């Protein structure tokens, strides 16, 4: 919501085009301001869900589900899975995953952190972890998430 002393039509149009949900220029009634704030607070916040095949991530609660059943994931596994699904169909290198999930400089991370966490994640999300259909290796490059 934008509160301003500017009151031209163009000011209001520009504010709304920039993404403001509401615009009020001075002078304004305190009762009207309160009513507009209450209206904005009542807006439904959309659920942030990601669905890929039989996997669903609820970003509001940071929970992962496979076929409707909740899967317990560590913070690292959750971040890695979210990153992979957000980039579905794109090959992500080990370095890209390290930079996203861990700190950008790779500090305090073992060289095999990505493969170890991929293996753990596969045991939780794949029907057959030895023959993955979702989280697939691209030999010599990295990993790709497939909807399957």
Backbone as a chain_set.jsonl record, in Angstrom:
{"seq": "XXXXXXXXXXXXXXXXXXXXXXXXXXXXXXXXXXXXXXXXXXXXXXXXXXXXXXXXXXXXXXXXXXXXXXXXXXXXXXXXXXXXXXXXXXXXXXXXXXXXXXXXXXXXXXXXXXXXXXXXXXXXXXXXXXXXXXXXXXXXXXXXXXXX", "coords": {"N": [[0.853, -1.161, 0.0], [0.542, 2.186, -0.823], [1.123, 5.268, 0.64], [0.847, 8.656, 0.161], [1.665, 12.114, -0.6], [1.355, 12.869, -3.111], [-1.009, 13.258, -5.65], [-1.953, 12.912, -8.244], [-3.564, 11.487, -11.126], [-1.784, 10.073, -12.73], [0.274, 9.489, -10.905], [-1.006, 7.627, -9.259], [-1.583, 5.609, -11.141], [1.023, 4.872, -11.898], [2.029, 3.869, -9.454], [0.347, 1.647, -9.056], [1.028, 0.154, -11.302], [3.615, -0.47, -10.648], [3.24, -2.415, -8.811], [1.907, -1.953, -6.407], [-0.667, -2.71, -4.08], [-2.623, -1.053, -3.228], [-3.48, 2.469, -3.102], [-3.215, 5.54, -1.554], [-3.78, 8.957, -1.163], [-2.756, 11.915, 0.612], [-4.939, 14.33, 2.056], [-6.139, 11.725, 4.225], [-8.648, 9.607, 5.662], [-8.385, 8.175, 8.865], [-9.961, 6.001, 9.57], [-10.656, 4.957, 7.059], [-8.118, 4.237, 6.166], [-7.468, 2.207, 8.048], [-9.447, 0.336, 7.383], [-8.732, -0.319, 4.756], [-6.204, -1.459, 5.187], [-6.927, -3.7, 6.732], [-8.349, -5.075, 4.785], [-6.292, -5.676, 2.953], [-4.75, -7.368, 4.539], [-6.43, -9.542, 4.772], [-6.271, -10.793, 2.378], [-5.957, -13.724, 0.48], [-3.183, -15.751, 0.83], [-1.411, -17.371, -1.548], [-0.911, -20.916, -1.647], [2.244, -22.249, -1.695], [3.243, -24.558, -3.699], [5.052, -27.214, -5.138], [4.909, -29.511, -7.692], [5.943, -32.53, -9.022], [5.623, -35.167, -10.913], [5.193, -37.893, -8.822], [5.997, -36.56, -6.606], [5.622, -34.021, -4.196], [6.18, -30.771, -3.026], [5.635, -28.766, -0.299], [6.093, -25.569, 0.121], [5.344, -23.765, 2.05], [5.191, -25.129, 4.473], [7.534, -26.485, 4.413], [7.649, -29.201, 3.771], [7.881, -32.492, 2.358], [6.298, -34.676, 0.102], [5.545, -37.948, -1.02], [3.59, -39.586, -3.23], [1.466, -38.694, -1.649], [2.206, -39.333, 0.946], [4.034, -38.199, 3.709], [7.497, -37.403, 3.611], [10.385, -37.595, 5.517], [12.805, -35.233, 5.413], [16.149, -34.003, 5.568], [17.456, -30.683, 6.178], [19.346, -30.074, 4.185], [18.75, -32.045, 2.24], [16.128, -31.26, 1.62], [16.572, -28.652, 0.546], [18.183, -29.305, -1.647], [16.468, -30.989, -3.15], [14.38, -29.197, -3.712], [15.751, -27.311, -5.293], [16.53, -28.928, -7.465], [14.007, -29.715, -8.522], [12.928, -27.206, -9.146], [14.489, -26.665, -11.3], [13.793, -28.508, -13.222], [14.469, -30.873, -15.744], [16.824, -29.697, -16.503], [20.278, -30.017, -16.659], [22.226, -30.04, -13.831], [25.284, -29.072, -12.538], [27.648, -30.507, -10.214], [28.962, -28.462, -8.897], [27.168, -26.309, -9.194], [25.052, -27.204, -7.617], [26.351, -27.408, -5.144], [26.939, -24.665, -4.709], [24.369, -23.623, -4.478], [23.085, -25.039, -2.398], [24.934, -25.21, -0.264], [27.327, -22.877, 1.163], [28.406, -20.29, -1.091], [31.159, -20.367, -1.606], [31.972, -22.896, -1.155], [33.001, -23.584, 1.261], [33.786, -25.534, 4.152], [32.716, -27.919, 3.219], [32.635, -31.241, 2.302], [34.211, -32.982, -0.41], [32.653, -34.998, -1.487], [30.04, -34.376, -0.784], [27.74, -33.765, -2.316], [27.198, -36.167, -3.921], [26.769, -37.977, -1.762], [24.517, -36.905, -0.446], [22.7, -36.987, -2.553], [22.44, -39.746, -2.861], [21.24, -40.392, -0.377], [18.86, -38.949, -0.629], [17.72, -40.227, -2.819], [17.073, -42.714, -1.7], [14.854, -42.042, -0.317], [12.999, -40.926, -2.111], [12.847, -42.366, -4.473], [11.444, -45.252, -6.096], [13.028, -47.406, -6.742], [16.047, -47.017, -5.735], [18.511, -47.714, -6.889], [18.057, -47.699, -9.562], [17.232, -44.991, -10.555], [14.413, -42.916, -11.393], [13.691, -40.294, -11.215], [15.785, -38.566, -10.043], [18.494, -38.328, -11.698], [21.74, -39.34, -12.762], [23.957, -37.552, -14.854], [26.421, -38.577, -16.617], [29.661, -37.517, -15.812], [28.911, -34.864, -15.786], [26.741, -33.962, -14.054], [23.659, -33.793, -12.361], [20.207, -34.465, -13.121], [16.791, -33.589, -12.864], [13.984, -35.477, -13.465], [10.618, -35.62, -14.409], [9.279, -38.021, -14.733]], "CA": [[0.0, 0.0, 0.0], [1.324, 3.414, -0.885], [0.549, 6.488, 1.205], [1.664, 9.721, -0.407], [1.067, 13.438, -0.773], [1.128, 13.023, -4.551], [-2.389, 12.846, -5.856], [-2.407, 12.949, -9.633], [-3.978, 10.205, -11.682], [-0.58, 9.396, -13.21], [0.966, 8.948, -9.733], [-1.723, 6.43, -8.844], [-1.377, 4.601, -12.181], [2.405, 4.402, -11.811], [2.146, 3.063, -8.237], [-0.324, 0.368, -9.286], [1.825, -0.573, -12.288], [4.82, -0.943, -9.957], [2.897, -3.543, -7.96], [1.199, -1.606, -5.178], [-2.017, -3.256, -4.004], [-3.549, 0.052, -2.966], [-2.875, 3.798, -3.195], [-3.986, 6.579, -0.864], [-3.07, 10.234, -1.086], [-3.134, 12.782, 1.733], [-5.304, 13.829, 3.383], [-7.002, 10.545, 4.209], [-9.301, 9.292, 6.922], [-7.773, 7.074, 9.59], [-10.886, 4.868, 9.494], [-10.516, 4.377, 5.719], [-6.805, 3.599, 6.151], [-7.583, 0.96, 8.797], [-10.281, -0.59, 6.608], [-7.946, -0.8, 3.609], [-5.159, -2.343, 5.716], [-7.584, -4.96, 7.072], [-8.67, -5.747, 3.523], [-5.049, -6.226, 2.418], [-4.312, -8.474, 5.39], [-7.334, -10.673, 4.56], [-6.003, -11.419, 1.081], [-5.471, -15.107, 0.549], [-1.803, -15.98, 0.406], [-1.465, -18.641, -2.262], [-0.024, -21.975, -1.174], [3.391, -22.433, -2.583], [3.466, -25.982, -3.866], [5.732, -27.677, -6.344], [4.547, -30.896, -7.945], [6.664, -33.139, -10.132], [5.313, -36.589, -10.864], [4.602, -38.323, -7.554], [6.624, -35.781, -5.522], [5.051, -32.694, -3.955], [6.856, -29.995, -1.981], [4.861, -27.649, 0.239], [7.106, -24.606, 0.567], [4.866, -23.065, 3.245], [5.509, -25.923, 5.665], [8.832, -27.135, 4.16], [7.446, -30.649, 3.835], [7.948, -33.216, 1.09], [5.38, -35.809, 0.059], [5.623, -38.871, -2.158], [2.29, -40.259, -3.324], [0.623, -38.236, -0.548], [2.786, -39.65, 2.258], [5.135, -37.295, 4.051], [8.855, -37.939, 3.666], [11.243, -36.795, 6.388], [14.039, -34.817, 4.745], [17.002, -33.054, 6.28], [17.473, -29.352, 5.554], [20.15, -30.179, 2.962], [17.965, -32.813, 1.271], [15.009, -30.405, 1.201], [17.091, -27.599, -0.335], [18.648, -29.932, -2.877], [15.295, -31.43, -3.896], [13.699, -27.997, -4.207], [16.576, -26.761, -6.373], [16.443, -29.821, -8.618], [12.667, -29.644, -9.114], [12.791, -25.88, -9.758], [15.26, -26.71, -12.544], [13.42, -29.766, -13.868], [14.88, -31.027, -17.139], [18.092, -28.997, -16.732], [21.405, -30.687, -16.01], [22.895, -29.186, -12.847], [26.586, -29.603, -12.164], [27.914, -30.658, -8.781], [29.327, -27.13, -8.4], [25.941, -25.512, -9.083], [24.319, -27.698, -6.45], [27.115, -26.973, -3.968], [26.767, -23.225, -4.532], [22.998, -23.312, -4.078], [22.715, -25.662, -1.125], [25.902, -24.817, 0.749], [27.765, -21.506, 0.891], [28.892, -20.092, -2.452], [32.589, -20.612, -1.74], [32.235, -24.312, -0.919], [33.69, -23.747, 2.539], [33.285, -26.502, 5.119], [31.949, -28.957, 2.534], [33.444, -32.346, 1.783], [34.132, -33.107, -1.858], [31.596, -35.931, -1.872], [28.785, -33.984, -0.134], [26.608, -33.859, -3.245], [26.817, -37.566, -4.168], [26.26, -38.606, -0.541], [23.15, -36.435, -0.224], [21.877, -37.514, -3.65], [22.159, -41.142, -2.514], [20.261, -40.379, 0.713], [17.598, -38.457, -1.169], [17.167, -41.287, -3.677], [16.463, -43.764, -0.877], [13.584, -41.532, 0.196], [12.026, -40.524, -3.138], [12.808, -43.288, -5.61], [10.921, -46.587, -5.844], [14.221, -48.25, -6.826], [17.156, -46.061, -5.697], [19.624, -48.116, -7.759], [17.628, -47.365, -10.923], [16.38, -43.818, -10.33], [13.648, -42.37, -12.517], [13.597, -38.845, -11.017], [17.083, -37.935, -9.785], [19.324, -39.133, -12.588], [23.106, -38.891, -13.048], [24.402, -37.314, -16.221], [27.808, -38.958, -16.41], [30.7, -36.519, -16.029], [28.391, -33.495, -15.769], [26.015, -33.655, -12.824], [22.389, -34.462, -12.095], [19.02, -33.877, -13.734], [15.51, -34.043, -12.291], [13.004, -35.851, -14.475], [9.282, -35.788, -13.863], [9.048, -39.469, -14.863]], "C": [[0.901, 1.227, 0.0], [0.508, 4.568, -0.313], [1.444, 7.63, 0.763], [0.912, 11.04, -0.441], [0.771, 13.696, -2.256], [-0.251, 12.482, -4.878], [-2.87, 12.92, -7.305], [-2.778, 11.53, -10.081], [-2.761, 9.394, -12.138], [0.234, 8.794, -12.051], [0.32, 7.637, -9.284], [-1.515, 5.295, -9.847], [0.024, 4.006, -12.067], [2.595, 3.495, -10.596], [1.513, 1.683, -8.44], [0.443, -0.487, -10.291], [3.103, -1.141, -11.667], [4.521, -2.054, -8.952], [2.212, -3.21, -6.653], [-0.202, -2.206, -5.219], [-3.047, -2.163, -3.786], [-2.768, 1.358, -2.958], [-3.787, 4.769, -2.472], [-3.149, 7.843, -0.809], [-3.614, 11.045, 0.087], [-4.089, 13.847, 1.25], [-6.21, 12.605, 3.244], [-7.533, 10.297, 5.608], [-8.604, 8.096, 7.568], [-8.658, 5.826, 9.524], [-10.782, 4.176, 8.132], [-9.178, 3.649, 5.613], [-6.861, 2.252, 6.865], [-8.374, -0.082, 8.004], [-9.5, -1.161, 5.427], [-6.828, -1.744, 4.05], [-5.758, -3.693, 6.074], [-7.906, -5.76, 5.817], [-7.418, -6.399, 2.935], [-4.572, -7.428, 3.23], [-5.185, -9.718, 5.229], [-7.071, -11.393, 3.25], [-5.482, -12.822, 1.283], [-4.052, -15.164, 0.034], [-1.793, -17.332, -0.278], [-0.495, -19.656, -1.655], [1.079, -22.146, -2.195], [3.705, -23.913, -2.636], [4.177, -26.25, -5.175], [5.374, -29.149, -6.499], [5.302, -31.375, -9.168], [6.469, -34.645, -10.043], [4.64, -36.931, -9.551], [5.18, -37.586, -6.341], [5.959, -34.41, -5.424], [5.807, -32.044, -2.811], [5.928, -28.855, -1.591], [5.856, -26.672, 0.835], [6.646, -23.799, 1.775], [5.27, -23.81, 4.511], [6.869, -26.617, 5.561], [8.728, -28.653, 4.317], [7.446, -31.234, 2.429], [7.031, -34.425, 1.188], [5.65, -36.638, -1.191], [4.335, -39.671, -2.149], [1.4, -39.923, -2.134], [1.165, -38.513, 0.84], [3.988, -38.746, 2.512], [6.459, -38.045, 4.138], [9.664, -37.018, 4.575], [12.556, -36.512, 5.679], [14.829, -33.895, 5.659], [16.918, -31.709, 5.548], [18.213, -29.397, 4.219], [19.368, -30.918, 1.877], [16.799, -31.986, 0.73], [15.484, -29.337, 0.224], [17.526, -28.172, -1.677], [17.465, -30.348, -3.748], [14.542, -30.245, -4.49], [14.446, -27.413, -5.399], [16.469, -27.613, -7.638], [15.08, -29.722, -9.306], [12.423, -28.283, -9.761], [13.485, -25.831, -11.111], [15.014, -28.018, -13.302], [13.836, -29.783, -15.344], [16.191, -30.342, -17.486], [19.191, -29.743, -15.976], [22.099, -29.68, -15.101], [24.216, -29.846, -12.454], [26.682, -29.716, -10.645], [28.22, -29.285, -8.169], [28.095, -26.234, -8.246], [25.147, -25.915, -7.845], [25.034, -27.28, -5.166], [26.886, -25.496, -3.678], [25.371, -22.864, -4.061], [22.708, -23.805, -2.664], [23.642, -25.259, 0.011], [26.36, -23.4, 0.452], [28.442, -21.438, -0.476], [30.361, -20.373, -2.657], [32.943, -22.082, -1.528], [32.979, -24.567, 0.379], [32.994, -24.794, 3.404], [32.447, -27.611, 4.475], [32.917, -30.003, 2.004], [33.224, -32.458, 0.279], [32.976, -34.0, -2.297], [30.243, -35.601, -1.252], [27.582, -34.139, -1.058], [26.243, -35.318, -3.505], [26.23, -38.272, -2.943], [24.809, -38.194, -0.305], [22.207, -36.864, -1.334], [21.481, -38.95, -3.327], [21.103, -41.217, -1.403], [18.879, -39.968, 0.213], [16.932, -39.523, -2.035], [16.489, -42.38, -2.851], [15.092, -43.34, -0.359], [12.547, -41.29, -0.906], [11.882, -41.491, -4.302], [12.211, -44.63, -5.198], [12.076, -47.592, -5.83], [15.434, -47.322, -6.882], [18.333, -46.427, -6.6], [19.329, -47.857, -9.223], [16.689, -46.164, -10.857], [15.651, -43.374, -11.594], [13.526, -40.847, -12.41], [14.966, -38.181, -11.001], [18.165, -38.758, -10.481], [20.702, -38.502, -12.771], [23.247, -38.612, -14.541], [25.918, -37.451, -16.138], [28.778, -37.836, -16.769], [30.23, -35.076, -15.954], [27.717, -33.163, -14.44], [24.755, -34.478, -12.689], [21.26, -33.715, -12.792], [17.789, -34.441, -13.033], [14.553, -34.292, -13.44], [11.668, -36.114, -13.799], [8.891, -37.258, -13.769], [7.61, -39.861, -14.991]], "O": [[1.891, 1.292, 0.729], [-0.629, 4.814, -0.716], [2.658, 7.586, 0.962], [-0.313, 11.08, -0.327], [0.035, 14.619, -2.604], [-0.622, 11.391, -4.445], [-4.074, 12.984, -7.555], [-2.359, 10.534, -9.491], [-2.714, 8.178, -11.954], [0.816, 7.719, -12.195], [1.009, 6.666, -8.972], [-1.296, 4.149, -9.452], [0.196, 2.789, -12.132], [3.253, 2.46, -10.698], [2.086, 0.67, -8.038], [0.503, -1.709, -10.153], [3.61, -2.171, -12.111], [5.434, -2.577, -8.313], [1.956, -4.111, -5.854], [-0.849, -2.211, -6.266], [-4.218, -2.334, -4.126], [-1.544, 1.358, -2.826], [-4.987, 4.821, -2.739], [-1.969, 7.813, -0.458], [-4.764, 10.887, 0.497], [-4.022, 14.225, 0.08], [-6.95, 12.471, 2.269], [-6.944, 10.722, 6.603], [-8.273, 7.123, 6.891], [-8.145, 4.711, 9.432], [-10.815, 2.948, 8.058], [-9.107, 2.564, 5.035], [-6.355, 1.258, 6.345], [-7.997, -1.254, 7.968], [-9.598, -2.352, 5.133], [-6.537, -2.721, 3.362], [-5.171, -4.729, 5.761], [-7.751, -6.981, 5.794], [-7.469, -7.539, 2.473], [-4.051, -8.393, 2.671], [-4.736, -10.828, 5.516], [-7.59, -12.488, 3.03], [-4.657, -13.069, 2.162], [-3.754, -14.687, -1.061], [-2.131, -18.34, 0.342], [0.596, -19.302, -1.208], [0.843, -22.18, -3.403], [4.349, -24.459, -1.74], [3.929, -25.592, -6.185], [5.517, -29.936, -5.564], [5.306, -30.722, -10.212], [7.073, -35.313, -9.204], [3.625, -36.33, -9.199], [4.894, -37.938, -5.197], [5.759, -33.728, -6.429], [6.049, -32.659, -1.772], [5.49, -28.077, -2.438], [6.399, -26.905, 1.915], [7.476, -23.205, 2.463], [5.649, -23.191, 5.506], [7.308, -27.264, 6.511], [9.594, -29.297, 4.91], [7.07, -30.58, 1.456], [6.985, -35.11, 2.21], [5.941, -36.109, -2.263], [4.027, -40.355, -1.174], [0.656, -40.781, -1.658], [0.641, -37.984, 1.821], [4.84, -38.557, 1.645], [6.536, -39.157, 4.661], [9.628, -35.797, 4.418], [13.324, -37.426, 5.379], [14.262, -33.112, 6.421], [16.378, -31.619, 4.445], [17.753, -28.82, 3.234], [19.325, -30.475, 0.729], [16.517, -32.007, -0.468], [14.863, -29.136, -0.82], [17.262, -27.581, -2.724], [17.46, -30.088, -4.952], [14.117, -30.292, -5.644], [13.83, -27.059, -6.404], [16.333, -27.086, -8.742], [15.007, -29.655, -10.533], [11.782, -28.204, -10.809], [13.107, -25.04, -11.975], [15.918, -28.559, -13.939], [13.586, -28.834, -16.086], [16.63, -30.393, -18.635], [19.043, -30.057, -14.795], [22.508, -28.606, -15.542], [24.256, -31.02, -12.088], [25.909, -29.11, -9.902], [27.786, -28.986, -7.057], [27.992, -25.485, -7.275], [24.637, -25.063, -7.117], [24.392, -26.847, -4.209], [26.664, -25.116, -2.529], [25.203, -21.896, -3.319], [22.154, -23.077, -1.841], [23.186, -24.995, 1.123], [25.81, -22.77, -0.451], [28.99, -22.433, -0.951], [30.781, -20.601, -3.792], [34.097, -22.47, -1.706], [33.529, -25.651, 0.578], [31.77, -24.919, 3.385], [31.566, -28.176, 5.122], [33.898, -29.676, 1.337], [32.173, -32.074, -0.235], [32.387, -33.784, -3.357], [29.373, -36.47, -1.199], [26.522, -34.594, -0.628], [25.083, -35.688, -3.327], [25.304, -39.073, -3.07], [23.965, -39.037, 0.001], [21.023, -37.083, -1.08], [20.323, -39.332, -3.499], [20.175, -42.021, -1.486], [17.866, -40.561, 0.583], [15.714, -39.697, -1.983], [15.454, -42.912, -3.252], [14.269, -44.183, -0.003], [11.348, -41.432, -0.666], [10.896, -41.437, -5.036], [12.441, -45.098, -4.082], [12.1, -48.511, -5.012], [15.816, -46.882, -7.966], [19.076, -45.546, -7.032], [20.247, -47.8, -10.042], [15.486, -46.302, -11.077], [16.184, -43.442, -12.702], [13.282, -40.18, -13.416], [15.268, -37.337, -11.845], [18.676, -39.738, -9.939], [20.822, -37.286, -12.917], [22.721, -39.347, -15.377], [26.61, -36.556, -15.652], [28.732, -37.279, -17.865], [31.042, -34.155, -16.047], [28.084, -32.192, -13.779], [24.765, -35.695, -12.875], [21.337, -32.508, -13.024], [17.75, -35.613, -12.659], [14.338, -33.422, -14.284], [11.603, -36.753, -12.749], [8.237, -37.672, -12.812], [7.301, -41.047, -15.105]]}, "num_chains": 1, "name": "protein.A"}
